[in-house]
Amino acid sequence: MENWDPVRKNGVVFAFRGSIENQPEHRFVLAGLNEGKWYRLHSVDGSSVDSKVPDRDLMVAWLRVHLGQPLSSELVLLEEDDAQH
């Protein structure tokens, strides 16, 4: 599930893994982002390294979240980056 606030230019992805044994990676196509912008990603539980990615990686190539254990979850915080690239 994704929540994006276009006024604050930030949001969160709530990723949940069910009980199926061989589904550790989930992919999310994000909506509501601004074309031509970069975004900072922060994994709250540390399942992935903080990163900065262009919009096309999140809108076309998908956000990938790895959840190693069944019945686990992760929050990924998103924030539009105003810095020049």
N, C-alpha and C positions, 0 to 999 in steps of 0.2 A: 504494500500500500504506500502511496506517495502523497505528501501534502506539500504544496508549493505556495508561498505567499508572494505574489508579484509586486506588491508595494514594498515590502521589506527585502525582497530579492534573496530569500532564503527558504529553506524547507527541510524536510526529513523523509527518508525512506524507512519504513518499518518492514523488515524482512523476517519471515518466520519459516522454519523448516519443520515439516511433519515427521512422521515416524518411519518413512520409507528409507531403507538402509543406504541405497546407492544414489542419493540426490543431494550431494553436499554443495553444489553450486546452483545459484539462482540468478536469473538475468532479468533486468527491468528496463523497459524503454520508458524514459522520463518525458513528461509533457509539461508545457508551460514555460519552458526555458527560452531565453532570448538568443536569437541567431547571432553568431559572431562573437559571443561572449565566452569567457572561461569561468570555470566553477571550482571552488575548493571543496574537497570531500574529506570528512572526518568520521572515522569509524569509532563509535562510542566505546564499544567493547574491545577494540584493538584487533579485530579479525583481519584488518588490512591496514597498510601504511597510509597515512594522510597523503593526499595527492591534489594536483591541480590539473584539470582536463578541459579541453574545448567542448562546446555544446554538442558538436556532431558526435563525439564519443558517447555522450549520454542519450542522445536522441535517435541515433542510428545504430551505433555499435553496442549499445546497452551498458548499463551499470551492472557489474558482476559482483555478487556477494557470496563468499564461501562460508558455509556453516558446517563445521566438521562433525558435529554431534546431532543425532536425531532429537527433535523437540527442543531445538535451540532457536535463538533469535538475535537480531542485531539491529541497531539504529545507525543510519548513515546520515550525517548532517550535511546539507548542501548550502553553499553561499556563493552568490555571484561575485566574481573578482573584478574590481574596477581598474586594476593595474594594467598598464600597456604590456603587450606580449610581442 
